[in-house]
Amino acid sequence: MKASDVRAKTSDELKDSLEGLKKEQFNLRFQRATGQLENTARVRQVRRDIARIQTVLRDKRMSDNA
């Protein structure tokens, strides 16, 4: 997910994406713990996407207050 794609979304869309990514992150952690995780790079990718979305949401919140 690119930062430009994230910035183009509305806050509601970002919150939905964030919720989905957090569920995926939980499932990936569960798969890793049980030894079923095949794509280990996906864990890092999901973590970075979550951080990217949280950063954009914070930027949007700060610009709304200003």
Predicted model as a PDB file, atoms N, CA, C, CB and O in Angstrom, pLDDT in the B-factor column:
MODEL        1                                                                  
ATOM      1  N   MET A   1       0.849  -1.172   0.000  1.00 80.00           N  
ATOM      2  CA  MET A   1       0.000   0.000   0.000  1.00 80.00           C  
ATOM      3  C   MET A   1       0.898   1.240   0.000  1.00 80.00           C  
ATOM      4  CB  MET A   1      -0.968  -0.004   1.227  1.00 80.00           C  
ATOM      5  O   MET A   1       1.781   1.383   0.846  1.00 80.00           O  
ATOM      6  N   LYS A   2       0.658   2.119  -0.952  1.00 86.00           N  
ATOM      7  CA  LYS A   2       1.470   3.329  -1.057  1.00 86.00           C  
ATOM      8  C   LYS A   2       0.876   4.448  -0.210  1.00 86.00           C  
ATOM      9  CB  LYS A   2       1.587   3.777  -2.523  1.00 86.00           C  
ATOM     10  O   LYS A   2      -0.329   4.476   0.043  1.00 86.00           O  
ATOM     11  N   ALA A   3       1.724   5.358   0.220  1.00 87.00           N  
ATOM     12  CA  ALA A   3       1.272   6.479   1.049  1.00 87.00           C  
ATOM     13  C   ALA A   3       0.293   7.357   0.281  1.00 87.00           C  
ATOM     14  CB  ALA A   3       2.469   7.315   1.526  1.00 87.00           C  
ATOM     15  O   ALA A   3      -0.651   7.885   0.868  1.00 87.00           O  
ATOM     16  N   SER A   4       0.503   7.520  -1.017  1.00 90.00           N  
ATOM     17  CA  SER A   4      -0.409   8.342  -1.811  1.00 90.00           C  
ATOM     18  C   SER A   4      -1.802   7.709  -1.878  1.00 90.00           C  
ATOM     19  CB  SER A   4       0.151   8.541  -3.229  1.00 90.00           C  
ATOM     20  O   SER A   4      -2.809   8.418  -1.890  1.00 90.00           O  
ATOM     21  N   ASP A   5      -1.855   6.387  -1.922  1.00 92.00           N  
ATOM     22  CA  ASP A   5      -3.143   5.690  -1.912  1.00 92.00           C  
ATOM     23  C   ASP A   5      -3.850   5.890  -0.575  1.00 92.00           C  
ATOM     24  CB  ASP A   5      -2.949   4.188  -2.193  1.00 92.00           C  
ATOM     25  O   ASP A   5      -5.066   6.073  -0.522  1.00 92.00           O  
ATOM     26  N   VAL A   6      -3.077   5.851   0.489  1.00 91.00           N  
ATOM     27  CA  VAL A   6      -3.647   6.017   1.828  1.00 91.00           C  
ATOM     28  C   VAL A   6      -4.181   7.434   2.005  1.00 91.00           C  
ATOM     29  CB  VAL A   6      -2.593   5.704   2.912  1.00 91.00           C  
ATOM     30  O   VAL A   6      -5.269   7.626   2.548  1.00 91.00           O  
ATOM     31  N   ARG A   7      -3.427   8.416   1.552  1.00 92.00           N  
ATOM     32  CA  ARG A   7      -3.849   9.809   1.713  1.00 92.00           C  
ATOM     33  C   ARG A   7      -5.099  10.139   0.892  1.00 92.00           C  
ATOM     34  CB  ARG A   7      -2.715  10.742   1.314  1.00 92.00           C  
ATOM     35  O   ARG A   7      -5.826  11.075   1.226  1.00 92.00           O  
ATOM     36  N   ALA A   8      -5.352   9.388  -0.165  1.00 93.00           N  
ATOM     37  CA  ALA A   8      -6.511   9.637  -1.018  1.00 93.00           C  
ATOM     38  C   ALA A   8      -7.811   9.143  -0.385  1.00 93.00           C  
ATOM     39  CB  ALA A   8      -6.312   8.973  -2.367  1.00 93.00           C  
ATOM     40  O   ALA A   8      -8.895   9.551  -0.801  1.00 93.00           O  
ATOM     41  N   LYS A   9      -7.712   8.270   0.615  1.00 94.00           N  
ATOM     42  CA  LYS A   9      -8.902   7.708   1.246  1.00 94.00           C  
ATOM     43  C   LYS A   9      -9.463   8.653   2.304  1.00 94.00           C  
ATOM     44  CB  LYS A   9      -8.581   6.349   1.871  1.00 94.00           C  
ATOM     45  O   LYS A   9      -8.753   9.505   2.839  1.00 94.00           O  
ATOM     46  N   THR A  10     -10.745   8.485   2.592  1.00 93.00           N  
ATOM     47  CA  THR A  10     -11.379   9.262   3.653  1.00 93.00           C  
ATOM     48  C   THR A  10     -11.052   8.637   5.005  1.00 93.00           C  
ATOM     49  CB  THR A  10     -12.914   9.340   3.442  1.00 93.00           C  
ATOM     50  O   THR A  10     -10.539   7.520   5.075  1.00 93.00           O  
ATOM     51  N   SER A  11     -11.350   9.355   6.061  1.00 93.00           N  
ATOM     52  CA  SER A  11     -11.067   8.856   7.410  1.00 93.00           C  
ATOM     53  C   SER A  11     -11.832   7.568   7.704  1.00 93.00           C  
ATOM     54  CB  SER A  11     -11.420   9.918   8.451  1.00 93.00           C  
ATOM     55  O   SER A  11     -11.294   6.655   8.331  1.00 93.00           O  
ATOM     56  N   ASP A  12     -13.081   7.492   7.255  1.00 95.00           N  
ATOM     57  CA  ASP A  12     -13.878   6.281   7.488  1.00 95.00           C  
ATOM     58  C   ASP A  12     -13.284   5.086   6.749  1.00 95.00           C  
ATOM     59  CB  ASP A  12     -15.336   6.502   7.047  1.00 95.00           C  
ATOM     60  O   ASP A  12     -13.230   3.984   7.294  1.00 95.00           O  
ATOM     61  N   GLU A  13     -12.843   5.297   5.520  1.00 96.00           N  
ATOM     62  CA  GLU A  13     -12.214   4.217   4.753  1.00 96.00           C  
ATOM     63  C   GLU A  13     -10.921   3.771   5.418  1.00 96.00           C  
ATOM     64  CB  GLU A  13     -11.938   4.666   3.306  1.00 96.00           C  
ATOM     65  O   GLU A  13     -10.608   2.581   5.451  1.00 96.00           O  
ATOM     66  N   LEU A  14     -10.173   4.729   5.947  1.00 96.00           N  
ATOM     67  CA  LEU A  14      -8.918   4.395   6.627  1.00 96.00           C  
ATOM     68  C   LEU A  14      -9.180   3.587   7.895  1.00 96.00           C  
ATOM     69  CB  LEU A  14      -8.138   5.674   6.970  1.00 96.00           C  
ATOM     70  O   LEU A  14      -8.451   2.642   8.196  1.00 96.00           O  
ATOM     71  N   LYS A  15     -10.218   3.959   8.632  1.00 96.00           N  
ATOM     72  CA  LYS A  15     -10.540   3.228   9.854  1.00 96.00           C  
ATOM     73  C   LYS A  15     -10.952   1.790   9.533  1.00 96.00           C  
ATOM     74  CB  LYS A  15     -11.661   3.943  10.627  1.00 96.00           C  
ATOM     75  O   LYS A  15     -10.599   0.863  10.262  1.00 96.00           O  
ATOM     76  N   ASP A  16     -11.698   1.606   8.443  1.00 97.00           N  
ATOM     77  CA  ASP A  16     -12.085   0.261   8.021  1.00 97.00           C  
ATOM     78  C   ASP A  16     -10.856  -0.549   7.615  1.00 97.00           C  
ATOM     79  CB  ASP A  16     -13.089   0.328   6.854  1.00 97.00           C  
ATOM     80  O   ASP A  16     -10.726  -1.716   7.985  1.00 97.00           O  
ATOM     81  N   SER A  17      -9.963   0.069   6.862  1.00 96.00           N  
ATOM     82  CA  SER A  17      -8.731  -0.603   6.446  1.00 96.00           C  
ATOM     83  C   SER A  17      -7.881  -0.975   7.658  1.00 96.00           C  
ATOM     84  CB  SER A  17      -7.925   0.291   5.489  1.00 96.00           C  
ATOM     85  O   SER A  17      -7.308  -2.063   7.720  1.00 96.00           O  
ATOM     86  N   LEU A  18      -7.808  -0.069   8.607  1.00 97.00           N  
ATOM     87  CA  LEU A  18      -7.022  -0.300   9.813  1.00 97.00           C  
ATOM     88  C   LEU A  18      -7.574  -1.492  10.593  1.00 97.00           C  
ATOM     89  CB  LEU A  18      -7.010   0.959  10.696  1.00 97.00           C  
ATOM     90  O   LEU A  18      -6.819  -2.335  11.078  1.00 97.00           O  
ATOM     91  N   GLU A  19      -8.887  -1.548  10.704  1.00 98.00           N  
ATOM     92  CA  GLU A  19      -9.523  -2.662  11.411  1.00 98.00           C  
ATOM     93  C   GLU A  19      -9.209  -3.993  10.716  1.00 98.00           C  
ATOM     94  CB  GLU A  19     -11.054  -2.447  11.491  1.00 98.00           C  
ATOM     95  O   GLU A  19      -8.891  -4.981  11.377  1.00 98.00           O  
ATOM     96  N   GLY A  20      -9.298  -4.012   9.395  1.00 97.00           N  
ATOM     97  CA  GLY A  20      -8.995  -5.225   8.642  1.00 97.00           C  
ATOM     98  C   GLY A  20      -7.547  -5.648   8.779  1.00 97.00           C  
ATOM     99  O   GLY A  20      -7.250  -6.836   8.902  1.00 97.00           O  
ATOM    100  N   LEU A  21      -6.637  -4.670   8.759  1.00 98.00           N  
ATOM    101  CA  LEU A  21      -5.212  -4.979   8.893  1.00 98.00           C  
ATOM    102  C   LEU A  21      -4.882  -5.503  10.291  1.00 98.00           C  
ATOM    103  CB  LEU A  21      -4.370  -3.736   8.589  1.00 98.00           C  
ATOM    104  O   LEU A  21      -4.034  -6.384  10.441  1.00 98.00           O  
ATOM    105  N   LYS A  22      -5.543  -4.969  11.304  1.00 98.00           N  
ATOM    106  CA  LYS A  22      -5.286  -5.441  12.661  1.00 98.00           C  
ATOM    107  C   LYS A  22      -5.778  -6.882  12.829  1.00 98.00           C  
ATOM    108  CB  LYS A  22      -5.967  -4.517  13.692  1.00 98.00           C  
ATOM    109  O   LYS A  22      -5.149  -7.675  13.530  1.00 98.00           O  
ATOM    110  N   LYS A  23      -6.907  -7.222  12.182  1.00 98.00           N  
ATOM    111  CA  LYS A  23      -7.386  -8.605  12.225  1.00 98.00           C  
ATOM    112  C   LYS A  23      -6.407  -9.520  11.497  1.00 98.00           C  
ATOM    113  CB  LYS A  23      -8.797  -8.716  11.598  1.00 98.00           C  
ATOM    114  O   LYS A  23      -6.107 -10.621  11.960  1.00 98.00           O  
ATOM    115  N   GLU A  24      -5.914  -9.055  10.356  1.00 97.00           N  
ATOM    116  CA  GLU A  24      -4.939  -9.843   9.611  1.00 97.00           C  
ATOM    117  C   GLU A  24      -3.661 -10.031  10.419  1.00 97.00           C  
ATOM    118  CB  GLU A  24      -4.624  -9.175   8.271  1.00 97.00           C  
ATOM    119  O   GLU A  24      -3.078 -11.116  10.420  1.00 97.00           O  
ATOM    120  N   GLN A  25      -3.225  -8.980  11.106  1.00 98.00           N  
ATOM    121  CA  GLN A  25      -2.025  -9.054  11.928  1.00 98.00           C  
ATOM    122  C   GLN A  25      -2.205 -10.094  13.040  1.00 98.00           C  
ATOM    123  CB  GLN A  25      -1.697  -7.671  12.528  1.00 98.00           C  
ATOM    124  O   GLN A  25      -1.288 -10.861  13.331  1.00 98.00           O  
ATOM    125  N   PHE A  26      -3.371 -10.113  13.650  1.00 97.00           N  
ATOM    126  CA  PHE A  26      -3.652 -11.101  14.692  1.00 97.00           C  
ATOM    127  C   PHE A  26      -3.574 -12.511  14.113  1.00 97.00           C  
ATOM    128  CB  PHE A  26      -5.045 -10.853  15.322  1.00 97.00           C  
ATOM    129  O   PHE A  26      -2.962 -13.400  14.706  1.00 97.00           O  
ATOM    130  N   ASN A  27      -4.199 -12.711  12.951  1.00 97.00           N  
ATOM    131  CA  ASN A  27      -4.185 -14.033  12.327  1.00 97.00           C  
ATOM    132  C   ASN A  27      -2.773 -14.462  11.952  1.00 97.00           C  
ATOM    133  CB  ASN A  27      -5.074 -14.041  11.090  1.00 97.00           C  
ATOM    134  O   ASN A  27      -2.416 -15.630  12.104  1.00 97.00           O  
ATOM    135  N   LEU A  28      -1.969 -13.522  11.463  1.00 97.00           N  
ATOM    136  CA  LEU A  28      -0.587 -13.841  11.107  1.00 97.00           C  
ATOM    137  C   LEU A  28       0.228 -14.220  12.339  1.00 97.00           C  
ATOM    138  CB  LEU A  28       0.066 -12.656  10.392  1.00 97.00           C  
ATOM    139  O   LEU A  28       1.035 -15.148  12.294  1.00 97.00           O  
ATOM    140  N   ARG A  29       0.016 -13.504  13.436  1.00 96.00           N  
ATOM    141  CA  ARG A  29       0.720 -13.841  14.681  1.00 96.00           C  
ATOM    142  C   ARG A  29       0.314 -15.232  15.166  1.00 96.00           C  
ATOM    143  CB  ARG A  29       0.424 -12.787  15.776  1.00 96.00           C  
ATOM    144  O   ARG A  29       1.144 -15.998  15.656  1.00 96.00           O  
ATOM    145  N   PHE A  30      -0.961 -15.543  15.023  1.00 96.00           N  
ATOM    146  CA  PHE A  30      -1.463 -16.847  15.433  1.00 96.00           C  
ATOM    147  C   PHE A  30      -0.846 -17.941  14.561  1.00 96.00           C  
ATOM    148  CB  PHE A  30      -3.004 -16.888  15.347  1.00 96.00           C  
ATOM    149  O   PHE A  30      -0.439 -18.986  15.069  1.00 96.00           O  
ATOM    150  N   GLN A  31      -0.778 -17.701  13.253  1.00 96.00           N  
ATOM    151  CA  GLN A  31      -0.178 -18.676  12.338  1.00 96.00           C  
ATOM    152  C   GLN A  31       1.300 -18.881  12.651  1.00 96.00           C  
ATOM    153  CB  GLN A  31      -0.349 -18.221  10.881  1.00 96.00           C  
ATOM    154  O   GLN A  31       1.801 -20.004  12.598  1.00 96.00           O  
ATOM    155  N   ARG A  32       2.001 -17.785  12.980  1.00 96.00           N  
ATOM    156  CA  ARG A  32       3.427 -17.902  13.305  1.00 96.00           C  
ATOM    157  C   ARG A  32       3.608 -18.748  14.563  1.00 96.00           C  
ATOM    158  CB  ARG A  32       4.065 -16.501  13.501  1.00 96.00           C  
ATOM    159  O   ARG A  32       4.509 -19.584  14.626  1.00 96.00           O  
ATOM    160  N   ALA A  33       2.760 -18.534  15.555  1.00 96.00           N  
ATOM    161  CA  ALA A  33       2.876 -19.263  16.817  1.00 96.00           C  
ATOM    162  C   ALA A  33       2.599 -20.753  16.638  1.00 96.00           C  
ATOM    163  CB  ALA A  33       1.921 -18.681  17.848  1.00 96.00           C  
ATOM    164  O   ALA A  33       3.183 -21.581  17.338  1.00 96.00           O  
ATOM    165  N   THR A  34       1.719 -21.095  15.714  1.00 96.00           N  
ATOM    166  CA  THR A  34       1.385 -22.506  15.500  1.00 96.00           C  
ATOM    167  C   THR A  34       2.230 -23.139  14.409  1.00 96.00           C  
ATOM    168  CB  THR A  34      -0.081 -22.647  15.151  1.00 96.00           C  
ATOM    169  O   THR A  34       2.074 -24.322  14.107  1.00 96.00           O  
ATOM    170  N   GLY A  35       3.129 -22.355  13.813  1.00 95.00           N  
ATOM    171  CA  GLY A  35       4.020 -22.906  12.797  1.00 95.00           C  
ATOM    172  C   GLY A  35       3.396 -23.043  11.421  1.00 95.00           C  
ATOM    173  O   GLY A  35       3.914 -23.783  10.586  1.00 95.00           O  
ATOM    174  N   GLN A  36       2.298 -22.350  11.165  1.00 96.00           N  
ATOM    175  CA  GLN A  36       1.600 -22.468   9.884  1.00 96.00           C  
ATOM    176  C   GLN A  36       1.872 -21.295   8.946  1.00 96.00           C  
ATOM    177  CB  GLN A  36       0.115 -22.586  10.122  1.00 96.00           C  
ATOM    178  O   GLN A  36       1.354 -21.272   7.830  1.00 96.00           O  
ATOM    179  N   LEU A  37       2.667 -20.329   9.372  1.00 94.00           N  
ATOM    180  CA  LEU A  37       2.905 -19.131   8.577  1.00 94.00           C  
ATOM    181  C   LEU A  37       3.861 -19.438   7.426  1.00 94.00           C  
ATOM    182  CB  LEU A  37       3.470 -18.002   9.458  1.00 94.00           C  
ATOM    183  O   LEU A  37       4.981 -19.904   7.640  1.00 94.00           O  
ATOM    184  N   GLU A  38       3.401 -19.169   6.198  1.00 94.00           N  
ATOM    185  CA  GLU A  38       4.223 -19.428   5.021  1.00 94.00           C  
ATOM    186  C   GLU A  38       4.917 -18.166   4.524  1.00 94.00           C  
ATOM    187  CB  GLU A  38       3.374 -20.020   3.910  1.00 94.00           C  
ATOM    188  O   GLU A  38       6.105 -18.196   4.204  1.00 94.00           O  
ATOM    189  N   ASN A  39       4.182 -17.054   4.457  1.00 94.00           N  
ATOM    190  CA  ASN A  39       4.739 -15.801   3.949  1.00 94.00           C  
ATOM    191  C   ASN A  39       5.144 -14.910   5.124  1.00 94.00           C  
ATOM    192  CB  ASN A  39       3.714 -15.070   3.031  1.00 94.00           C  
ATOM    193  O   ASN A  39       4.352 -14.100   5.603  1.00 94.00           O  
ATOM    194  N   THR A  40       6.374 -15.070   5.575  1.00 94.00           N  
ATOM    195  CA  THR A  40       6.820 -14.322   6.754  1.00 94.00           C  
ATOM    196  C   THR A  40       6.970 -12.829   6.456  1.00 94.00           C  
ATOM    197  CB  THR A  40       8.148 -14.885   7.261  1.00 94.00           C  
ATOM    198  O   THR A  40       6.888 -12.014   7.375  1.00 94.00           O  
ATOM    199  N   ALA A  41       7.183 -12.461   5.215  1.00 96.00           N  
ATOM    200  CA  ALA A  41       7.341 -11.053   4.853  1.00 96.00           C  
ATOM    201  C   ALA A  41       6.030 -10.285   5.023  1.00 96.00           C  
ATOM    202  CB  ALA A  41       7.839 -10.929   3.409  1.00 96.00           C  
ATOM    203  O   ALA A  41       6.041  -9.065   5.182  1.00 96.00           O  
ATOM    204  N   ARG A  42       4.913 -10.988   4.990  1.00 97.00           N  
ATOM    205  CA  ARG A  42       3.606 -10.326   5.116  1.00 97.00           C  
ATOM    206  C   ARG A  42       3.449  -9.685   6.495  1.00 97.00           C  
ATOM    207  CB  ARG A  42       2.463 -11.337   4.870  1.00 97.00           C  
ATOM    208  O   ARG A  42       2.772  -8.665   6.625  1.00 97.00           O  
ATOM    209  N   VAL A  43       4.063 -10.267   7.518  1.00 97.00           N  
ATOM    210  CA  VAL A  43       3.973  -9.713   8.876  1.00 97.00           C  
ATOM    211  C   VAL A  43       4.535  -8.296   8.882  1.00 97.00           C  
ATOM    212  CB  VAL A  43       4.737 -10.609   9.899  1.00 97.00           C  
ATOM    213  O   VAL A  43       3.906  -7.379   9.410  1.00 97.00           O  
ATOM    214  N   ARG A  44       5.701  -8.119   8.305  1.00 97.00           N  
ATOM    215  CA  ARG A  44       6.346  -6.804   8.250  1.00 97.00           C  
ATOM    216  C   ARG A  44       5.532  -5.836   7.407  1.00 97.00           C  
ATOM    217  CB  ARG A  44       7.766  -6.923   7.686  1.00 97.00           C  
ATOM    218  O   ARG A  44       5.377  -4.670   7.772  1.00 97.00           O  
ATOM    219  N   GLN A  45       5.018  -6.307   6.294  1.00 97.00           N  
ATOM    220  CA  GLN A  45       4.235  -5.467   5.390  1.00 97.00           C  
ATOM    221  C   GLN A  45       2.961  -4.960   6.074  1.00 97.00           C  
ATOM    222  CB  GLN A  45       3.877  -6.246   4.115  1.00 97.00           C  
ATOM    223  O   GLN A  45       2.611  -3.787   5.943  1.00 97.00           O  
ATOM    224  N   VAL A  46       2.281  -5.830   6.791  1.00 97.00           N  
ATOM    225  CA  VAL A  46       1.055  -5.446   7.494  1.00 97.00           C  
ATOM    226  C   VAL A  46       1.372  -4.446   8.593  1.00 97.00           C  
ATOM    227  CB  VAL A  46       0.352  -6.684   8.085  1.00 97.00           C  
ATOM    228  O   VAL A  46       0.646  -3.469   8.777  1.00 97.00           O  
ATOM    229  N   ARG A  47       2.460  -4.688   9.326  1.00 97.00           N  
ATOM    230  CA  ARG A  47       2.841  -3.771  10.405  1.00 97.00           C  
ATOM    231  C   ARG A  47       3.118  -2.372   9.870  1.00 97.00           C  
ATOM    232  CB  ARG A  47       4.073  -4.299  11.146  1.00 97.00           C  
ATOM    233  O   ARG A  47       2.716  -1.380  10.478  1.00 97.00           O  
ATOM    234  N   ARG A  48       3.799  -2.294   8.741  1.00 97.00           N  
ATOM    235  CA  ARG A  48       4.103  -0.992   8.148  1.00 97.00           C  
ATOM    236  C   ARG A  48       2.855  -0.317   7.585  1.00 97.00           C  
ATOM    237  CB  ARG A  48       5.144  -1.148   7.048  1.00 97.00           C  
ATOM    238  O   ARG A  48       2.721   0.904   7.667  1.00 97.00           O  
ATOM    239  N   ASP A  49       1.944  -1.101   7.017  1.00 97.00           N  
ATOM    240  CA  ASP A  49       0.693  -0.527   6.515  1.00 97.00           C  
ATOM    241  C   ASP A  49      -0.136   0.050   7.663  1.00 97.00           C  
ATOM    242  CB  ASP A  49      -0.123  -1.593   5.752  1.00 97.00           C  
ATOM    243  O   ASP A  49      -0.745   1.111   7.524  1.00 97.00           O  
ATOM    244  N   ILE A  50      -0.155  -0.655   8.794  1.00 97.00           N  
ATOM    245  CA  ILE A  50      -0.877  -0.154   9.963  1.00 97.00           C  
ATOM    246  C   ILE A  50      -0.280   1.177  10.413  1.00 97.00           C  
ATOM    247  CB  ILE A  50      -0.835  -1.185  11.118  1.00 97.00           C  
ATOM    248  O   ILE A  50      -1.013   2.127  10.687  1.00 97.00           O  
ATOM    249  N   ALA A  51       1.032   1.246  10.488  1.00 97.00           N  
ATOM    250  CA  ALA A  51       1.703   2.480  10.908  1.00 97.00           C  
ATOM    251  C   ALA A  51       1.428   3.606   9.924  1.00 97.00           C  
ATOM    252  CB  ALA A  51       3.217   2.256  11.041  1.00 97.00           C  
ATOM    253  O   ALA A  51       1.218   4.749  10.328  1.00 97.00           O  
ATOM    254  N   ARG A  52       1.429   3.289   8.641  1.00 97.00           N  
ATOM    255  CA  ARG A  52       1.180   4.296   7.607  1.00 97.00           C  
ATOM    256  C   ARG A  52      -0.235   4.865   7.737  1.00 97.00           C  
ATOM    257  CB  ARG A  52       1.386   3.688   6.202  1.00 97.00           C  
ATOM    258  O   ARG A  52      -0.435   6.077   7.643  1.00 97.00           O  
ATOM    259  N   ILE A  53      -1.203   3.992   7.950  1.00 97.00           N  
ATOM    260  CA  ILE A  53      -2.589   4.443   8.094  1.00 97.00           C  
ATOM    261  C   ILE A  53      -2.751   5.275   9.360  1.00 97.00           C  
ATOM    262  CB  ILE A  53      -3.553   3.240   8.120  1.00 97.00           C  
ATOM    263  O   ILE A  53      -3.417   6.310   9.338  1.00 97.00           O  
ATOM    264  N   GLN A  54      -2.151   4.835  10.461  1.00 97.00           N  
ATOM    265  CA  GLN A  54      -2.253   5.591  11.708  1.00 97.00           C  
ATOM    266  C   GLN A  54      -1.632   6.978  11.565  1.00 97.00           C  
ATOM    267  CB  GLN A  54      -1.576   4.828  12.850  1.00 97.00           C  
ATOM    268  O   GLN A  54      -2.150   7.949  12.118  1.00 97.00           O  
ATOM    269  N   THR A  55      -0.544   7.075  10.840  1.00 96.00           N  
ATOM    270  CA  THR A  55       0.116   8.365  10.625  1.00 96.00           C  
ATOM    271  C   THR A  55      -0.785   9.302   9.827  1.00 96.00           C  
ATOM    272  CB  THR A  55       1.461   8.172   9.898  1.00 96.00           C  
ATOM    273  O   THR A  55      -0.926  10.475  10.173  1.00 96.00           O  
ATOM    274  N   VAL A  56      -1.392   8.790   8.765  1.00 95.00           N  
ATOM    275  CA  VAL A  56      -2.269   9.622   7.929  1.00 95.00           C  
ATOM    276  C   VAL A  56      -3.507  10.034   8.711  1.00 95.00           C  
ATOM    277  CB  VAL A  56      -2.678   8.868   6.641  1.00 95.00           C  
ATOM    278  O   VAL A  56      -3.956  11.176   8.605  1.00 95.00           O  
ATOM    279  N   LEU A  57      -4.065   9.111   9.497  1.00 95.00           N  
ATOM    280  CA  LEU A  57      -5.232   9.463  10.327  1.00 95.00           C  
ATOM    281  C   LEU A  57      -4.877  10.570  11.310  1.00 95.00           C  
ATOM    282  CB  LEU A  57      -5.754   8.223  11.092  1.00 95.00           C  
ATOM    283  O   LEU A  57      -5.670  11.488  11.523  1.00 95.00           O  
ATOM    284  N   ARG A  58      -3.708  10.494  11.903  1.00 95.00           N  
ATOM    285  CA  ARG A  58      -3.284  11.530  12.848  1.00 95.00           C  
ATOM    286  C   ARG A  58      -3.097  12.859  12.126  1.00 95.00           C  
ATOM    287  CB  ARG A  58      -1.976  11.118  13.560  1.00 95.00           C  
ATOM    288  O   ARG A  58      -3.496  13.904  12.639  1.00 95.00           O  
ATOM    289  N   ASP A  59      -2.491  12.827  10.935  1.00 94.00           N  
ATOM    290  CA  ASP A  59      -2.322  14.054  10.153  1.00 94.00           C  
ATOM    291  C   ASP A  59      -3.663  14.692   9.831  1.00 94.00           C  
ATOM    292  CB  ASP A  59      -1.560  13.763   8.860  1.00 94.00           C  
ATOM    293  O   ASP A  59      -3.821  15.909   9.922  1.00 94.00           O  
ATOM    294  N   LYS A  60      -4.634  13.856   9.452  1.00 92.00           N  
ATOM    295  CA  LYS A  60      -5.961  14.377   9.114  1.00 92.00           C  
ATOM    296  C   LYS A  60      -6.629  14.975  10.345  1.00 92.00           C  
ATOM    297  CB  LYS A  60      -6.844  13.266   8.517  1.00 92.00           C  
ATOM    298  O   LYS A  60      -7.284  16.013  10.260  1.00 92.00           O  
ATOM    299  N   ARG A  61      -6.458  14.306  11.507  1.00 91.00           N  
ATOM    300  CA  ARG A  61      -7.034  14.812  12.739  1.00 91.00           C  
ATOM    301  C   ARG A  61      -6.416  16.143  13.129  1.00 91.00           C  
ATOM    302  CB  ARG A  61      -6.854  13.805  13.856  1.00 91.00           C  
ATOM    303  O   ARG A  61      -7.117  17.049  13.578  1.00 91.00           O  
ATOM    304  N   MET A  62      -5.110  16.262  12.960  1.00 91.00           N  
ATOM    305  CA  MET A  62      -4.417  17.503  13.316  1.00 91.00           C  
ATOM    306  C   MET A  62      -4.809  18.643  12.378  1.00 91.00           C  
ATOM    307  CB  MET A  62      -2.896  17.294  13.282  1.00 91.00           C  
ATOM    308  O   MET A  62      -4.945  19.785  12.818  1.00 91.00           O  
ATOM    309  N   SER A  63      -4.990  18.348  11.098  1.00 88.00           N  
ATOM    310  CA  SER A  63      -5.358  19.395  10.150  1.00 88.00           C  
ATOM    311  C   SER A  63      -6.808  19.844  10.359  1.00 88.00           C  
ATOM    312  CB  SER A  63      -5.158  18.902   8.710  1.00 88.00           C  
ATOM    313  O   SER A  63      -7.152  20.989  10.069  1.00 88.00           O  
ATOM    314  N   ASP A  64      -7.658  18.939  10.864  1.00 84.00           N  
ATOM    315  CA  ASP A  64      -9.041  19.321  11.171  1.00 84.00           C  
ATOM    316  C   ASP A  64      -9.113  20.252  12.368  1.00 84.00           C  
ATOM    317  CB  ASP A  64      -9.887  18.083  11.432  1.00 84.00           C  
ATOM    318  O   ASP A  64      -9.984  21.120  12.429  1.00 84.00           O  
ATOM    319  N   ASN A  65      -8.214  20.083  13.309  1.00 82.00           N  
ATOM    320  CA  ASN A  65      -8.190  20.918  14.503  1.00 82.00           C  
ATOM    321  C   ASN A  65      -7.565  22.274  14.261  1.00 82.00           C  
ATOM    322  CB  ASN A  65      -7.453  20.222  15.598  1.00 82.00           C  
ATOM    323  O   ASN A  65      -7.828  23.224  14.999  1.00 82.00           O  
ATOM    324  N   ALA A  66      -6.748  22.372  13.244  1.00 71.00           N  
ATOM    325  CA  ALA A  66      -6.033  23.628  12.982  1.00 71.00           C  
ATOM    326  C   ALA A  66      -6.915  24.659  12.280  1.00 71.00           C  
ATOM    327  CB  ALA A  66      -4.792  23.357  12.137  1.00 71.00           C  
ATOM    328  O   ALA A  66      -6.461  25.766  11.991  1.00 71.00           O  
TER     329      ALA A  66                                                      
ENDMDL                                                                          
END                                                                             
